[in-house]
């Protein structure tokens, strides 16, 4: 499931039936969706609430959080899955090697 042969914990995450690449991030408190998920949701008419905030990412840089949306997520883990209906935050500047970060709120 690695996009660029990274040695990172990547898993498939289904949102409305489409599988995206999620990074399990124990250092992230909230689940964050990147540009690819954001654009895909917009194309389907999913309402994303404007949200003004910032988050410090792993390299210490502050990035804008631009929106918030409640989603049903299904993480595909080996022979099982984990489901959650939860708020997700939009960060279009998220690393393009994955589509979303699964924070500790999902784990």
ABEGO torsion letter per residue (X at the ends): XBAAGBBBBBBBBBBGGBBBBBBBBAABABBBBBAAAAAAAAAAGBBBBBBBBBBBBAAGBBBBBABBBBBBBBBBBEABBBBBBBBBBBBAABBAABABBBBAAAX
